[in-house]
Structure formats: C-alpha cells, structure tokens
C-alpha cells in the first residue's frame, strides 16, 4: 500500500485526535508561506479548538514522525480554547511564523477499519 499524502495523513491524524480528545470541537490545517509549505520536510500543522483547553496562549507542540504508529510526517499541534480561536480569527491573537488558518478537517463518522477515513459528520 502506498504511503498517504500529507493531506491524507493530516485527515487521519485529525480523526485520531477527535476520537481520543472529547473536548475537540474543530480542527484546522495551519498553512505556512508558500515557499516554506512546499518543502517536503515541512510538518503537518493542526490547530485544534477544544472546550477542555484553558486559555493560556499559543504554544505549538512538535512531534516527530512515527511510522510504526502510522504517522508518516512530523507534526505540530496548537490546541486553543474557543475564546482563543475567536481572538485568532479577529487577529487579536497571532499564530507564529506567518502561519494562517487553512482548511477545516471535519469530524468523520467512525469506521471499522481504523484508517481515519469515513464520512463527514453532519
């Protein structure tokens, strides 16, 4: 089986996080400037909005790739409260390194194969 694309891996990672962290309400990709984003070594960056996260500011957490756990890319996760998310959207709270909020990775309905693939929950 071919390795997943970065987009597929991001969706799978988001699905895993939705499954284990019940407070997460939304997950978004974070984009870098184009000259940075195009590098194959760039990590998957996710912004996770969680009702159980205290408002403590933006603290990116980096993770190495872990192929044995099905994670084919390094990742950076920023978890924020709903209030902080609103402050990011209004530009009152800034993301690091010129990052911008990208596409939302919706919560998917459970699948029996654990692949992180499924149907979007409505």
Buried (B, 14 or more C-beta within 10 A) or exposed (E): EEEBEBEBBBBBBBBBBBBEBEEBBBBBBBBBEEEEBEEEEBBBBBBBBBEEBEEEEBEBEEBEBEEEEBBBBBBBBBBBBBEBBEBBEEEEBEBEEEBEBBEEBBBBEEEEEEEBEBEEEE
